[in-house]
Every structure is written in structure tokens, then in C-alpha cells.
Amino acid sequence: MDTSTHTMQALFCQLGLADDEEQINAFIEAHRPIPGNIALSEADFWNEAQAAFLAEAVEEDSDWCELVDELDCLLREN
């Protein structure tokens, strides 16, 4: 079992995205706000593998779930 503490940088790395703080902030700025009626994993900017990872993290309440929820919140703010 993976007992490491995940970070937002690790989540972005897991998603295959640039994982430095500046690029994470730029990604969030470029893609928000996501409408309230769309699940994070259903946003049109994810590829199929990214969307599946995000949906699975939430559905299985995985160790990534908390960070996925945090990213969801960040992408919904105006």
C-alpha cells in the first residue's frame, strides 16, 4: 500500500501535466471555472486516461481523492 503523502505537484505529474507551481497555477487559470453541473472528470480538457483517473479516484475514495477534490474546488472558483 502506498502511504506517501500526495501533493498537487504529484497529482499533476500523475495526470501527465507540467507539475511546477507556475504551470499548475496557469493550468487552473486557463481552465476555470468549470460549470457546477459538470463533474470534474467530465470537463472537456481532460484526455480519456486523465478523466478515468479522476473519476476512479473519487469513486473509489482513493488516496488521491482529497487532492482531486481540492483541484475540483480550484477549478470552480471564479
C-alpha positions in Angstrom: 0.0 0.0 0.0 1.2 3.5 -0.9 1.5 5.5 2.3 3.2 8.6 0.9 1.6 12.0 1.2 0.5 13.2 -2.2 0.9 16.8 -3.3 -0.8 18.9 -6.0 2.5 18.6 -7.9 2.3 14.8 -7.6 -1.3 14.8 -8.9 -0.3 16.9 -11.9 2.6 14.6 -12.6 0.2 11.6 -12.3 -2.0 13.3 -14.9 0.9 13.8 -17.2 0.8 17.6 -16.9 3.5 20.1 -16.1 4.0 19.9 -12.3 5.8 23.1 -11.3 3.8 25.6 -9.3 3.8 28.2 -12.1 2.4 25.7 -14.6 -0.2 24.4 -12.1 -1.5 27.9 -11.5 -1.5 28.6 -15.2 -3.5 25.4 -15.9 -6.0 26.3 -13.2 -6.4 29.9 -14.5 -6.8 28.7 -18.1 -9.5 26.1 -17.4 -11.7 27.6 -14.7 -14.5 28.0 -14.0 -16.0 24.6 -14.6 -19.8 24.8 -14.6 -21.4 23.4 -11.5 -23.4 20.8 -13.5 -20.3 19.1 -14.9 -18.2 16.6 -12.9 -14.5 17.4 -12.8 -13.7 14.2 -14.8 -16.2 15.2 -17.5 -14.6 18.6 -18.3 -13.6 18.8 -21.9 -9.9 19.5 -21.4 -9.0 16.1 -20.0 -7.9 13.2 -22.2 -9.5 9.8 -21.7 -6.9 8.5 -19.3 -6.9 11.7 -17.2 -10.7 11.6 -17.0 -10.7 8.0 -16.0 -8.1 8.5 -13.3 -10.0 11.5 -11.8 -13.3 9.6 -11.9 -11.8 6.5 -10.3 -10.0 8.5 -7.6 -13.4 9.8 -6.5 -15.4 6.7 -7.0 -13.0 4.5 -5.1 -12.2 7.2 -2.4 -8.6 6.5 -3.2 -5.6 8.2 -1.6 -5.8 10.7 -4.4 -9.4 11.7 -3.6 -8.6 14.6 -1.3 -6.3 16.2 -3.9 -8.8 15.6 -6.7 -11.4 17.3 -4.6 -9.0 20.2 -4.0 -8.4 20.5 -7.7 -12.1 20.4 -8.3 -12.6 23.3 -6.0 -9.8 25.3 -7.5 -11.2 24.8 -11.0 -14.7 26.0 -9.9 -13.6 29.3 -8.3 -14.1 32.5 -10.4 
